[in-house]
Amino acid sequence: MINNNRQRRLDPFTRKQKEKLLQLRDAMVDSMAGVAQDTLRSRAEGSEASAFGMHQADAGSDAYDRDFALSLLSQEQDALYEIDQALKRIELGTYGVCEMSGKPIPRARLEAIPFARFTVECQSQLEKQSKASRVRQSVTSLFGLTEEEGGEAEEEEAAAPAEVKE
């Protein structure tokens, strides 16, 4: 009974977005079920074929297809999570509010991405931070150095012994 009262209090835009999110979630679940079913079917067919000596290249293709399907399922699972979180925000009354800045997310953005959690500016800032931290971590972790140590010290040390030998 409480849920019915909440639905009546939703403004028309939020009610429309909730319907869109529910449709998107249903489509996502159907798609995931289809991919999973296809993967299971191909696995069963592959096991029958392997009894007859499947060619190694065919086995590799099947493994690639399975990995690709599992990757799709993982991405769809992430999207499903975002959709469910957006539906929770609707119920809590925080839908359409940026989780980072607290500013309203423009309706055009919510129509394009109904599960958006951030304004374009905040999303852009998060992506830049994420990209910068990924690059920084991968470069320094290769050598086990901190960013301050850098690669310059190694170059100087490598050059010094060469000069001494000459």
N, C-alpha and C positions, 0 to 999 in steps of 0.2 A: 504494500500500500504506500509506503514511503517513496519507493522508486517512481510510482505514478505521479506523485506530487512534484517530485524533482523534475520529471520530464515536462510537466506543464509549465514549470518556472523557467525552462530553458528558452532563451531568445530564439527567434526563427533561424538565424544564421547558425547558432551552435547546434540546434536540433538537426539542421540540414547536414552539418559536418559530422554529427554523430551517425546519421544514416549512411553517409559516405564511408566513414571508418568501418562501420559494421559490414557494409558490402565489400569493402576492400579486404577485410579480415576473412570473410567467407571465400572470396576468390583466391586469397593466398592459401588458405587451408586446402581448398580443392586442388590448387596447383601443386602444393607440396605432396598431397596424397597421390596425384598422378605421377610425379617424378619418382616418388618412392616405389610405386607399383611398377613403373617401367624398369627401374633399377633392379628390383627383385626378379622381374620376369627375365631380364637379360642375364642376370646371375644364374638363374635356373637353366636357361638355354645354354649358357657357357659351360656349366658343369656337365651337361649332357654331351656337348661337343668335345669337351676335353677327354672324354672316354674314348673318342675316336681319333685322338691325336690332333688337337687344334694347332695350327701353325703359330709360331712364336709371335709373329707380327700381329696376328688376329688377337691373341691373348693380350698383347700390349695395348691394342686399340680398345679392347673391352675394359681393361684396367683404367685407361685414360677416361673413357666414357663414364665409368663408375665414379671416378674421382671428381669429374666435372659435375655430375649429378649431385654428389654429396656437397660440393662447394655451393651449388645453387640452393640446396636445402638449407645450408648454413646461413646464406644470405637472406633467404626467405624467412628463416627462423628469427633473424635479427629484425627484419621488417615487421614481423608479427608481434614481436616484443614492443616495438615502438608504437604500433597501432593500439595494443592493449594499454600501454602507458597513457596514450592520448585519451582513450576512453575513461581511464581512471581520473585524469585531469578534468574531464568534463563533469564527472560525478562530484569531484571535490570543488568544482568552481574555479579552477586555476587554468582552464584551457584558454589558449590564446595569449598567455602571459609568458614572456621570456624568462627562462629559468636562471639566466645569468644576470640580466640587467633589471628585470622586473617590469620592463616596458611592454606595452601591448604589441603583439606580433600583428603586422598588417594583414587585413583580410585576404588580400590578393595572394600573399604567401601561404596562408592557411588553405586557400582554395587549391593552390598548386600542390602543396605538401600538407595534407590535413593533419599529419602527426608531427609537424614542426615544433621543436622545443625552444628554439632560439630565434631572435631577429636575424636578419641577413648580416648585420654588422658583427654581432656576437658570434655567429656561426663562422664567419670569415676569420675572426680573431682566433677562435678555437682551432680551426684548420691550420692557420699559420703556426700556432704554438705546437701543434701536433707534428707538423712537417719539420719544424726546426728541431724539436727534440728527437725525432727519429733520425735525422741526418747527423746530429751531434752525437747521439749514442753510438751509431754504427761506426763512425769514423774513429772515435776515441777508444771504443771497445776492441777494435781490431788490434791495437797495440797495448791495451791494458793501461793506457795513460790517462791522466786527467787532462782537461782542456788546457790548463795553464802550462803543462809540460810540453804539449804539442810535439810536432815532428821536427822542429828546428834544432833542438838539442841533439837529437840523433844525427842530423846532418853534420853539425859541427864536430861531434865526436868521431864520426866516420871520416871526415876530412882531415882532422888533426893527425891521426896515425899515418896517413898517406904522406903528409908533408914531412913528418919526422923521418920516414924511411928514405926519402929522396935525399 
